[in-house]
Amino acid sequence: MLPALVHVISSWPRLFTLDPWWLLVALLCEIASFVCAMGLLRLVLRTKSWFAVVTAGLAGNAVTNTLPGGDAVGASVQYRMLAGSGIDTVQAAGGLAVSSIIGVAGLFFLPIFALPVIIGGESVSAGLVHAGELGVIGFVLIVLIGVVFLTTDKTLLVIGRVLQWFLNKMPRHAKGSTELGARLVNERDQVRSDLGKNWWKALLLVAGRIGLDYASLLAVLRATGTRPNPSLVLLAYAATAVLALLPITPGGLGIVEASLSGLLVLAHVPSANAVVATLAFRLGSYWLPTMAGGVCYVLYRRRYGALRQSESAA
């Protein structure tokens, strides 16, 4: 991964040769994508506060992108910030879990849109075909997991008992947790009820989150002067997004650069253009949000104060 990361970063001088208007389109798509992500989280949290959701979301994302084991640490920071803003702890945990499951399901669903190209007989590399197969299998598994959590109480009750045992063993947990499983079931019922009423909003927001991020990649490719097949680029994008979920490096650093640039070549993008497009895409989707997360944390502390250890207990 390191040689690929260095190769992508070393192409920065070519950024000045890209079409600035298409770069602006890519940046606007990325901003709109993050707005959709925050809107989805706000919906499942059942809160009207944009400030708490956006600052916690971007700060948690910055931690995820910079620290080892960033996914768990970033989720913890985001949870504590939401709790510190006055959102109920179980409500915060449930909302984060639901938004994550919906987002992952959306990523796995993407390759299905490219199936007509594969079935239609167009020349597609074996690597991209395998990416499509992985997406279909992953989507089925995520749906099955979602059905279990949404329709059965026993699983949540068991998880609640396990979490309750761990929380009560923590030295800084001054007050023992009780009935955490029942609280999780109640929160699940509330989320299910709200999503049932607002399912179209959730669908539009998750589609906007992923679709606009993908549109940003298409825009940076156009900025290089390349006009690849959008369906093949979709497969490359989906496979890279799934690989980035693996907690190997913070924020998929190195993994995304290596896989996306290579898969874009398989999607018939010239190698040099694939590398500089990957760099431009990562600037908008990784580096700029990471820097914005630091600013959001400062703004959060000015309004709500420093995070307290007690806020990490459910």
TORMIMAR-704519 format. One record per atom (N, C-alpha, C): atom name; x, y, z. Coordinates in steps of 0.1 Angstrom, whole numbers, plus 2048, in hexadecimal, padded with zeros to 3 digits. Example, Ala and Ser with C-alpha at 12.3 -4.5 7.8 and 13.67 -1.06 7.14 Angstrom:
<pts>
  site  east  north   up
     N   884    7C7  84E
    CA   87B    7D3  84E
     C   884    7DF  84E
     N   880    7EA  847
    CA   889    7F5  847
     C   881    800  84F
</pts>
This chain:
<pts>
  site  east  north   up
     N   808    7F4  800
    CA   800    800  800
     C   809    80D  800
     N   814    80C  807
    CA   81C    818  808
     C   821    81D  7FB
     N   827    814  7F2
    CA   82B    819  7E5
     C   81F    820  7DD
     N   814    81A  7DE
    CA   808    820  7D7
     C   804    82D  7DD
     N   805    82F  7EA
    CA   802    83B  7F0
     C   80C    846  7EC
     N   818    842  7ED
    CA   823    84C  7E9
     C   821    850  7DA
     N   81E    846  7D2
    CA   81C    849  7C3
     C   811    853  7C1
     N   806    851  7C8
    CA   7FA    85A  7C7
     C   7FD    868  7CC
     N   803    869  7D7
    CA   806    876  7DD
     C   810    87D  7D5
     N   81A    876  7CF
    CA   825    87D  7C7
     C   81F    882  7BA
     N   813    87F  7B7
    CA   80D    885  7AA
     C   806    892  7AC
     N   809    899  7B8
    CA   802    8A5  7BC
     C   804    8B0  7B2
     N   811    8B1  7AB
    CA   812    8BC  7A2
     C   808    8BC  796
     N   803    8B0  793
    CA   7FA    8AF  788
     C   7EC    8B4  78C
     N   7E9    8B7  798
    CA   7DD    8BC  79C
     C   7DA    8CA  796
     N   7E5    8D1  793
    CA   7E4    8DF  78E
     C   7E0    8DE  77F
     N   7E1    8D2  779
    CA   7DE    8D1  76B
     C   7CF    8CD  769
     N   7C8    8CA  773
    CA   7BA    8C5  772
     C   7B1    8D1  770
     N   7A5    8CD  76A
    CA   79B    8D7  767
     C   795    8DD  774
     N   797    8E9  777
    CA   793    8EF  784
     C   783    8EE  786
     N   77C    8EF  77B
    CA   76D    8EF  77D
     C   768    8E1  781
     N   76E    8D7  77B
    CA   76B    8C9  77F
     C   76F    8C6  78D
     N   77B    8CC  792
    CA   77F    8CB  79F
     C   775    8D1  7A9
     N   770    8DD  7A5
    CA   766    8E4  7AD
     C   759    8DB  7AE
     N   755    8D5  7A3
    CA   749    8CC  7A4
     C   74C    8C1  7AD
     N   758    8BB  7AD
    CA   75B    8B0  7B6
     C   75B    8B4  7C4
     N   760    8C0  7C7
    CA   760    8C5  7D5
     C   752    8C7  7DA
     N   749    8CD  7D1
    CA   73B    8D0  7D5
     C   734    8C2  7D8
     N   737    8B8  7CF
    CA   730    8AB  7D1
     C   735    8A5  7DE
     N   741    8A7  7E2
    CA   746    8A1  7EF
     C   740    8A8  7FB
     N   73E    8B5  7FA
    CA   738    8BD  805
     C   729    8B8  806
     N   722    8B7  7FB
    CA   714    8B3  7FB
     C   713    8A4  800
     N   71D    89C  7FD
    CA   71D    88E  802
     C   71E    88E  811
     N   727    896  817
    CA   728    897  826
     C   71B    89C  82C
     N   715    8A6  826
    CA   708    8AB  82B
     C   6FE    8A0  82C
     N   6FD    898  821
    CA   6F4    88D  821
     C   6F7    883  82C
     N   704    880  82F
    CA   708    877  839
     C   704    87C  847
     N   706    889  849
    CA   702    88F  856
     C   6F3    890  857
     N   6EC    892  84C
    CA   6DD    892  84C
     C   6D7    885  850
     N   6DE    87A  84B
    CA   6D9    86C  84E
     C   6DB    86A  85D
     N   6E7    86E  862
    CA   6EA    86C  870
     C   6E0    874  879
     N   6DD    880  875
    CA   6D3    888  87C
     C   6C5    882  87C
     N   6C2    87B  871
    CA   6B5    875  870
     C   6B4    869  879
     N   6BE    860  87A
    CA   6BD    854  882
     C   6BF    858  891
     N   6C6    863  894
    CA   6C7    867  8A1
     C   6BB    86E  8A7
     N   6B2    872  89E
    CA   6A6    879  8A1
     C   6A9    886  8A9
     N   6B2    88E  8A3
    CA   6B5    89B  8A9
     C   6B4    8A5  89E
     N   6B2    8B2  8A2
    CA   6B1    8BD  899
     C   6BE    8C5  899
     N   6C8    8C1  8A1
    CA   6D4    8C9  8A3
     C   6DE    8C5  898
     N   6E0    8CE  88E
    CA   6EA    8CC  884
     C   6F8    8CE  88A
     N   6FA    8D7  893
    CA   707    8DA  898
     C   70D    8CE  89F
     N   706    8C8  8A8
    CA   70B    8BC  8AF
     C   70E    8B1  8A6
     N   705    8AE  89C
    CA   707    8A3  893
     C   713    8A5  88A
     N   714    8B1  884
    CA   71F    8B4  87B
     C   72D    8B5  882
     N   72D    8BC  88D
    CA   73A    8BC  894
     C   73F    8AF  899
     N   736    8A7  89F
    CA   739    899  8A3
     C   73D    890  898
     N   735    892  88D
    CA   738    889  881
     C   745    88C  87B
     N   749    898  879
    CA   755    89C  872
     C   761    899  87B
     N   75F    89C  888
    CA   76A    89A  892
     C   76D    88B  893
     N   762    883  894
    CA   764    874  895
     C   76A    86F  888
     N   766    874  87C
    CA   76C    870  870
     C   77B    874  86F
     N   77F    87F  875
    CA   78D    883  875
     C   795    87A  87E
     N   790    875  889
    CA   797    86C  892
     C   798    85E  88A
     N   78D    85A  884
    CA   78E    84E  87C
     C   799    84E  871
     N   79B    85A  86B
    CA   7A4    85B  860
     C   7B3    85D  865
     N   7B5    85F  872
    CA   7C3    862  876
     C   7C9    859  880
     N   7C0    851  888
    CA   7C6    849  893
     C   7C5    83A  88F
     N   7CF    832  894
    CA   7CE    824  893
     C   7C1    81F  89A
     N   7BB    815  894
    CA   7AE    810  89A
     C   7A4    81B  899
     N   7A5    824  88F
    CA   79D    830  88E
     C   78E    82E  88E
     N   789    823  888
    CA   77B    821  887
     C   774    820  895
     N   77A    819  89E
    CA   775    817  8AB
     C   777    824  8B3
     N   783    82A  8B2
    CA   785    836  8BA
     C   77D    842  8B5
     N   77C    843  8A7
    CA   774    84D  8A2
     C   765    84C  8A5
     N   760    840  8A6
    CA   752    83E  8AA
     C   750    841  8B8
     N   75A    83E  8C1
    CA   759    842  8CF
     C   759    851  8D1
     N   762    858  8CA
    CA   762    867  8CB
     C   755    86D  8C6
     N   750    868  8BB
    CA   743    86D  8B6
     C   738    86A  8C0
     N   737    85E  8C5
    CA   72D    85B  8CF
     C   72E    864  8DB
     N   73A    866  8E1
    CA   73C    86E  8EC
     C   738    87D  8EA
     N   73B    882  8DE
    CA   737    88F  8DA
     C   728    891  8D9
     N   722    887  8D3
    CA   713    888  8D2
     C   70D    887  8E0
     N   712    87E  8E9
    CA   70D    87E  8F6
     C   70F    88B  8FE
     N   71B    891  8FB
    CA   71E    89D  902
     C   716    8A9  8FE
     N   710    8A7  8F2
    CA   707    8B2  8ED
     C   6F9    8B1  8F2
     N   6F6    8A6  8FA
    CA   6E9    8A5  900
     C   6E1    899  8FA
     N   6E6    892  8F0
    CA   6DE    887  8EA
     C   6E0    87B  8F3
     N   6D5    874  8F5
    CA   6D5    868  8FE
     C   6DF    85E  8F9
     N   6E6    857  902
    CA   6F1    84E  8FF
     C   6ED    843  8F6
     N   6E2    83C  8FA
    CA   6DD    831  8F2
     C   6D8    835  8E5
     N   6D2    841  8E4
    CA   6CD    847  8D7
     C   6D9    84A  8CE
     N   6E4    84F  8D4
    CA   6F0    852  8CC
     C   6F6    845  8C7
     N   6F8    83B  8D0
    CA   6FE    82E  8CB
     C   6F5    827  8C0
     N   6E8    827  8C2
    CA   6DF    821  8B9
     C   6DF    829  8AB
     N   6DF    836  8AC
    CA   6E0    83E  8A0
     C   6ED    83B  898
     N   6F8    83B  89F
    CA   705    839  898
     C   705    82B  891
     N   700    821  899
    CA   700    813  893
     C   6F7    812  887
     N   6EB    818  887
    CA   6E1    817  87C
     C   6E7    81F  870
     N   6ED    82A  872
    CA   6F2    832  867
     C   6FE    82A  860
     N   706    824  868
    CA   711    81C  863
     C   70C    810  85B
     N   702    809  860
    CA   6FD    7FD  859
     C   6F7    802  84C
     N   6EF    80D  84C
    CA   6E9    811  83F
     C   6F3    816  835
     N   6FE    81C  83A
    CA   708    821  831
     C   710    815  82B
     N   713    80B  833
    CA   71A    7FF  82E
     C   712    7F8  824
     N   705    7F6  827
    CA   6FC    7EF  81E
     C   6FB    7F7  810
     N   6FB    804  811
    CA   6FB    80C  804
     C   707    809  7FC
     N   713    808  803
    CA   71F    806  7FB
     C   71F    7F8  7F5
     N   71A    7EE  7FC
    CA   71A    7E1  7F6
     C   710    7E0  7EB
     N   706    7E8  7EB
    CA   6FB    7E8  7E1
     C   700    7EE  7D4
     N   70A    7F6  7D4
    CA   70E    7FE  7C8
     C   712    7F5  7BC
     N   719    7EA  7BE
    CA   71D    7E2  7B2
     C   711    7DC  7AA
     N   705    7DB  7B1
    CA   6F9    7D6  7AA
     C   6F6    7DF  79E
     N   6F8    7EC  7A0
    CA   6F5    7F5  795
     C   6FE    7F3  789
     N   709    7ED  78B
    CA   712    7EA  77F
     C   710    7DD  779
     N   707    7D5  77E
    CA   705    7C7  779
     C   700    7C8  76A
     N   6F8    7D1  766
    CA   6F4    7D1  757
     C   700    7D2  74E
     N   70B    7D9  752
    CA   717    7DA  74A
     C   71E    7CD  749
     N   71F    7C6  755
    CA   725    7B9  755
     C   71D    7AE  74D
     N   710    7AE  750
    CA   708    7A5  749
     C   707    7A8  73A
     N   708    7B5  736
    CA   707    7B9  728
     C   712    7B4  720
     N   71D    7AF  726
    CA   727    7A9  71E
     C   733    7B3  71B
     N   733    7BF  721
    CA   73E    7C8  720
     C   74A    7C2  727
     N   756    7C5  721
    CA   763    7BF  726
     C   765    7C6  734
     N   765    7BD  73E
    CA   767    7C2  74C
     C   772    7B9  752
     N   77C    7BF  759
    CA   786    7B7  75F
     C   781    7AE  76A
     N   788    7A4  76C
    CA   784    79A  777
     C   784    7A1  784
     N   78D    7AA  787
    CA   78D    7B1  794
     C   781    7B9  796
     N   77B    7C0  78C
    CA   76F    7C7  78E
     C   763    7BE  78F
     N   763    7B3  788
    CA   758    7A9  789
     C   758    7A4  798
     N   763    7A0  79D
    CA   764    79B  7AB
     C   75F    7A6  7B5
     N   762    7B3  7B2
    CA   75D    7BE  7BA
     C   74E    7BE  7BA
     N   748    7BC  7AF
    CA   739    7BB  7AE
     C   733    7B0  7B5
     N   73A    7A4  7B4
    CA   735    798  7BC
     C   736    79A  7CB
     N   741    7A1  7CF
    CA   743    7A3  7DD
     C   738    7AD  7E2
     N   734    7B7  7DA
    CA   72A    7C0  7DE
     C   71C    7B9  7E0
     N   719    7B0  7D7
    CA   70C    7AA  7D8
     C   70B    7A1  7E4
     N   716    799  7E7
    CA   716    790  7F2
     C   716    799  7FF
     N   71E    7A4  800
    CA   71E    7AC  80B
     C   710    7B3  80E
     N   709    7B7  803
    CA   6FC    7BD  805
     C   6F2    7B3  80B
     N   6F3    7A7  806
    CA   6E9    79D  80C
     C   6EC    79A  81A
     N   6F9    79A  81E
    CA   6FC    797  82C
     C   6F8    7A3  835
     N   6FA    7AF  830
    CA   6F6    7BB  838
     C   6E7    7BC  83A
     N   6E0    7B8  82F
    CA   6D1    7B8  830
     C   6CD    7AE  83B
     N   6D3    7A2  83A
    CA   6CF    797  844
     C   6D2    79C  852
     N   6DD    7A2  854
    CA   6E1    7A7  862
     C   6D7    7B2  866
     N   6D3    7BB  85D
    CA   6C9    7C5  860
     C   6BC    7C0  863
     N   6B8    7B5  85C
    CA   6AB    7AF  85F
     C   6AB    7A9  86D
     N   6B6    7A2  871
    CA   6B7    79C  87E
     C   6B6    7A7  889
     N   6BD    7B2  888
    CA   6BD    7BC  892
     C   6AF    7C3  892
     N   6A9    7C5  887
    CA   69C    7CC  886
     C   690    7C4  88B
     N   691    7B7  88A
    CA   685    7AF  88C
     C   686    7A6  898
     N   692    7A4  89E
    CA   693    79B  8AA
     C   698    7A3  8B6
     N   694    7A0  8C2
    CA   698    7A6  8CE
     C   6A4    79F  8D5
     N   6A4    792  8D3
    CA   6AE    789  8DA
     C   6BC    78E  8D7
     N   6BF    791  8CB
    CA   6CD    795  8C7
     C   6D1    7A1  8CF
     N   6C8    7AB  8CF
    CA   6CC    7B8  8D5
     C   6CC    7B6  8E5
     N   6C4    7AD  8EA
    CA   6C5    7AB  8F8
     C   6D2    7A5  8FC
     N   6D7    79B  8F4
    CA   6E3    795  8F7
     C   6EF    79F  8F6
     N   6EF    7A7  8EB
    CA   6F9    7B1  8EA
     C   6F8    7BB  8F5
     N   6EC    7BF  8F9
    CA   6EB    7C8  905
     C   6F1    7C3  912
     N   6EE    7B6  914
    CA   6F4    7B0  920
     C   703    7AF  920
     N   709    7AC  914
    CA   717    7AC  913
     C   71D    7BA  915
     N   717    7C4  90E
    CA   71C    7D2  910
     C   71B    7D6  91E
     N   710    7D3  924
    CA   70D    7D7  932
     C   718    7D1  93B
     N   71B    7C4  939
    CA   726    7BE  942
     C   733    7C5  940
     N   737    7C8  933
    CA   744    7CF  931
     C   744    7DD  937
     N   738    7E5  935
    CA   738    7F2  93B
     C   739    7F2  94A
     N   732    7E9  950
    CA   732    7E8  95F
     C   740    7E4  964
     N   748    7DE  95C
    CA   756    7DA  960
     C   760    7E5  95F
     N   75C    7F0  957
    CA   765    7FB  955
     C   768    803  962
     N   774    806  965
    CA   777    80C  972
     C   771    81A  973
     N   770    821  968
    CA   76A    82F  969
     C   75B    82F  968
     N   755    824  967
    CA   746    823  966
     C   741    824  974
     N   73D    830  979
    CA   739    832  987
     C   72C    82B  98A
     N   723    82C  980
    CA   715    826  983
     C   713    81B  97A
     N   70F    80F  97F
    CA   70D    803  977
     C   701    805  96D
     N   704    7FF  961
    CA   6F9    7FF  957
     C   6EF    7F4  95A
     N   6E3    7F7  958
    CA   6D8    7ED  959
     C   6CF    7EE  94E
     N   6C9    7E2  94A
    CA   6BF    7E1  940
     C   6C4    7E8  932
     N   6D1    7E6  92F
    CA   6D6    7EC  923
     C   6CF    7E5  917
     N   6CD    7D7  918
    CA   6C7    7D0  90D
     C   6B9    7D5  90A
     N   6B1    7D8  914
    CA   6A4    7DD  912
     C   6A4    7EB  90C
     N   6AE    7F3  910
    CA   6AF    800  90A
     C   6B3    800  8FB
     N   6BB    7F6  8F8
    CA   6BF    7F4  8EA
     C   6B3    7F0  8E1
     N   6AB    7E7  8E7
    CA   69F    7E3  8E0
     C   695    7EF  8DE
     N   694    7F6  8E8
    CA   68B    802  8E7
     C   690    80C  8DD
     N   69D    80E  8DD
    CA   6A3    818  8D3
     C   6A2    812  8C5
     N   6A3    805  8C3
    CA   6A1    7FF  8B6
     C   693    801  8B1
     N   68A    7FF  8BA
    CA   67C    801  8B7
     C   679    810  8B3
     N   67F    819  8BA
    CA   67E    827  8B6
     C   683    82B  8A9
     N   690    826  8A6
    CA   696    828  899
     C   68E    821  88E
     N   689    815  890
    CA   682    80E  886
     C   675    816  883
     N   66E    81B  88D
    CA   662    823  88B
     C   665    830  884
     N   670    837  887
    CA   673    843  881
     C   677    841  872
     N   67F    837  870
    CA   683    834  862
     C   678    82F  85A
     N   66E    828  860
    CA   662    824  859
     C   65A    830  854
     N   65A    83B  85C
    CA   653    847  857
     C   65B    84F  84E
     N   668    84E  84F
    CA   671    857  847
     C   67A    84F  83E
     N   676    843  839
    CA   67E    83A  832
     C   683    841  825
     N   67B    849  81F
    CA   67F    850  812
     C   68A    85A  815
     N   68A    860  821
    CA   694    86A  824
     C   6A2    862  826
     N   6A1    857  82D
    CA   6AD    84F  82F
     C   6B3    84A  822
     N   6AA    846  819
    CA   6AE    841  80C
     C   6B5    84C  804
     N   6AF    857  804
    CA   6B5    862  7FC
     C   6C2    867  802
     N   6C3    867  80F
    CA   6CF    86C  816
     C   6DB    862  813
     N   6D8    855  815
    CA   6E3    84B  813
     C   6E7    84B  804
     N   6DD    84C  7FB
    CA   6E0    84D  7ED
     C   6E8    859  7EA
     N   6E4    865  7F0
    CA   6EC    871  7EE
     C   6FA    870  7F3
     N   6FC    86A  7FF
    CA   709    868  805
     C   712    861  7FC
     N   70E    855  7F7
    CA   716    84D  7EF
     C   717    852  7E0
     N   70B    856  7DB
    CA   70B    85A  7CD
     C   713    866  7CA
     N   713    870  7D3
    CA   71A    87C  7D1
     C   729    87A  7D3
     N   72D    871  7DC
    CA   73B    86D  7DD
     C   740    867  7D1
     N   738    85E  7CB
    CA   73B    858  7BE
     C   73C    862  7B3
     N   732    86C  7B3
    CA   732    876  7A9
     C   73F    87F  7AA
     N   744    881  7B6
    CA   751    888  7B8
     C   75C    881  7B1
     N   75C    874  7B2
    CA   767    86C  7AB
     C   766    86D  79C
     N   759    86D  797
    CA   757    86F  788
     C   75C    87D  784
     N   75A    887  78D
    CA   75D    894  789
     C   76D    896  789
     N   774    890  792
    CA   783    891  792
     C   788    88A  786
     N   782    87F  782
    CA   786    878  776
     C   784    881  769
     N   778    888  769
    CA   776    891  75E
     C   780    89C  75E
     N   784    8A0  76A
    CA   78F    8AB  76B
     C   79C    8A7  765
     N   79E    89A  765
    CA   7AB    895  75E
     C   7A9    894  74F
     N   79D    896  74A
    CA   79B    894  73C
     C   796    886  738
     N   794    87E  742
    CA   790    870  73F
     C   780    86F  740
     N   77B    866  737
    CA   76D    864  737
     C   76A    854  737
     N   76C    84E  743
    CA   76B    840  744
     C   75C    83C  744
     N   75A    82F  743
    CA   74D    829  745
     C   748    82B  754
     N   73E    832  756
    CA   739    834  764
     C   737    828  76C
     N   732    81D  765
    CA   72F    811  76C
     C   73B    80A  771
     N   746    80A  769
    CA   752    804  76D
     C   759    80C  778
     N   758    819  778
    CA   75D    822  783
     C   755    81F  78F
     N   748    81C  78E
    CA   73F    819  79A
     C   744    80C  7A0
     N   748    802  799
    CA   74D    7F6  79E
     C   75B    7F9  7A6
     N   763    801  7A0
    CA   770    804  7A6
     C   76E    80C  7B3
     N   764    815  7B3
    CA   761    81D  7BE
     C   75B    815  7CA
     N   752    80C  7C6
    CA   74C    803  7D0
     C   756    7FA  7D7
     N   75E    7F4  7CE
    CA   768    7EA  7D4
     C   772    7F2  7DD
     N   776    7FE  7D9
    CA   77F    805  7E2
     C   778    809  7EF
     N   76C    80D  7EE
    CA   764    811  7FA
     C   763    805  804
     N   761    7F9  7FF
    CA   760    7EE  807
     C   76D    7EA  80E
     N   778    7EB  806
    CA   785    7E8  80B
     C   789    7F2  816
     N   784    7FF  815
    CA   787    809  81E
     C   781    807  82C
     N   776    7FE  82C
    CA   770    7FB  839
     C   778    7F2  841
     N   782    7EB  83B
    CA   78B    7E2  843
     C   794    7EB  84C
     N   794    7E8  859
    CA   79C    7F1  863
     C   7AB    7EE  863
     N   7B1    7EF  857
    CA   7BF    7EC  856
     C   7C7    7F9  858
     N   7C4    804  852
    CA   7CA    811  854
     C   7C0    81B  857
     N   7C4    826  85D
    CA   7BA    831  860
     C   7B4    837  854
     N   7A6    836  853
    CA   79F    83C  848
     C   7A2    835  83A
     N   7A8    829  83B
    CA   7AB    822  82E
     C   7B7    828  827
     N   7BF    830  82F
    CA   7CB    837  829
     C   7D5    82D  823
     N   7D7    82E  816
    CA   7E0    825  80F
     C   7D8    81A  808
     N   7CE    815  80F
    CA   7C5    80B  809
     C   7BD    811  7FD
     N   7B7    81C  800
    CA   7AF    823  7F6
     C   7B7    827  7EA
     N   7C3    82D  7ED
    CA   7CB    832  7E2
     C   7D0    826  7D9
     N   7D4    81B  7E0
    CA   7D9    810  7D8
     C   7CE    809  7D0
     N   7C2    807  7D7
    CA   7B7    800  7D0
     C   7B0    808  7C5
     N   7AD    815  7C9
    CA   7A6    81D  7BF
     C   7AD    820  7B3
     N   7BA    824  7B4
    CA   7C2    827  7A8
     C   7C3    81A  7A0
     N   7C5    80F  7A6
    CA   7C7    802  79E
     C   7BA    7FE  798
     N   7AE    7FF  79F
    CA   7A2    7FB  799
     C   79D    805  78E
     N   7A1    812  78F
    CA   79D    81B  785
     C   7A4    817  778
     N   7B1    812  779
    CA   7B8    80E  76D
     C   7B0    802  767
     N   7AB    7F9  76F
    CA   7A3    7EE  76A
     C   796    7F3  764
     N   792    7FF  768
    CA   786    805  762
     C   789    80D  755
     N   795    80A  750
    CA   79A    810  743
     C   79D    81F  745
     N   7A1    823  751
    CA   7A6    831  752
     C   7B6    830  751
     N   7BC    839  749
    CA   7CA    839  748
     C   7D1    83A  755
     N   7DC    833  757
    CA   7E2    832  764
     C   7E6    840  76A
     N   7EC    849  763
    CA   7EF    856  768
     C   7E3    85E  76D
     N   7D8    85D  765
    CA   7CC    864  769
     C   7C5    85D  775
     N   7C6    850  776
    CA   7C1    849  781
     C   7C8    84D  78E
     N   7D5    84F  78E
    CA   7DC    853  79A
     C   7D9    861  79E
     N   7D9    86B  795
    CA   7D6    879  799
     C   7C7    87A  79D
     N   7BE    873  797
    CA   7B0    873  79A
     C   7AE    86E  7A8
     N   7B5    863  7AC
    CA   7B4    85E  7B9
     C   7B9    868  7C4
     N   7C4    86F  7C1
    CA   7C9    879  7CA
     C   7BF    885  7CC
     N   7B9    889  7C1
    CA   7AF    894  7C1
     C   7A3    890  7C9
     N   79E    883  7C7
    CA   793    87E  7CD
     C   795    87D  7DC
     N   7A1    878  7E0
    CA   7A4    877  7EE
     C   7A6    884  7F6
     N   7AA    88E  7EE
    CA   7AB    89C  7F4
     C   79D    8A0  7F9
     N   793    89E  7F1
    CA   785    8A2  7F4
     C   77E    899  7FE
     N   781    88C  7FD
    CA   77A    882  806
     C   781    87E  813
     N   78E    881  813
    CA   796    87D  81F
     C   79D    888  826
     N   7A5    88F  81F
    CA   7AE    899  825
     C   7A6    8A6  82A
     N   79D    8AB  821
    CA   796    8B7  825
     C   78C    8B5  831
     N   784    8AA  830
    CA   77C    8A7  83C
     C   783    8A4  849
     N   78F    89E  848
    CA   798    89C  853
     C   79C    8A9  85A
     N   7A0    8B3  852
    CA   7A4    8C0  857
     C   797    8C7  85D
     N   78C    8C6  856
    CA   780    8CC  85B
     C   77B    8C6  868
     N   77F    8B9  86B
    CA   77B    8B3  877
     C   782    8B9  883
     N   78F    8BD  881
    CA   796    8C4  88C
     C   78F    8D1  890
     N   78B    8D9  886
    CA   784    8E5  888
     C   776    8E3  88F
     N   76F    8D8  88B
    CA   762    8D5  891
     C   764    8D2  8A0
     N   76F    8CB  8A3
    CA   771    8C7  8B1
     C   773    8D4  8BA
     N   77A    8DD  8B4
    CA   77D    8EA  8BC
     C   76F    8F1  8BE
     N   767    8F2  8B3
    CA   75A    8F8  8B4
     C   751    8F1  8BE
     N   752    8E4  8BE
    CA   74A    8DC  8C8
     C   74E    8E0  8D6
     N   75B    8E0  8D9
    CA   75F    8E3  8E6
     C   75C    8F1  8EB
     N   75B    8FA  8E2
    CA   757    908  8E5
     C   749    908  8EA
     N   740    900  8E4
    CA   732    900  8E7
     C   72F    8F7  8F3
     N   735    8EA  8F3
    CA   731    8E0  8FD
     C   73B    8DE  907
     N   748    8E2  905
    CA   752    8E0  90F
     C   75A    8D3  90B
     N   764    8CF  913
    CA   76C    8C3  911
     C   764    8B7  913
     N   767    8AC  90C
    CA   761    89F  90E
     C   764    89A  91C
     N   75B    894  923
    CA   75D    88E  930
     C   75D    87F  92F
     N   765    878  937
    CA   765    86A  937
     C   758    863  93A
     N   750    86A  942
    CA   743    864  946
     C   739    863  93A
     N   73C    86B  92F
    CA   733    86A  924
     C   735    85E  91B
     N   740    856  91E
    CA   742    84A  916
     C   73A    83E  91C
     N   733    840  927
    CA   72B    835  92D
     C   71D    836  928
     N   717    82A  925
    CA   709    82A  920
     C   700    82A  92C
</pts>
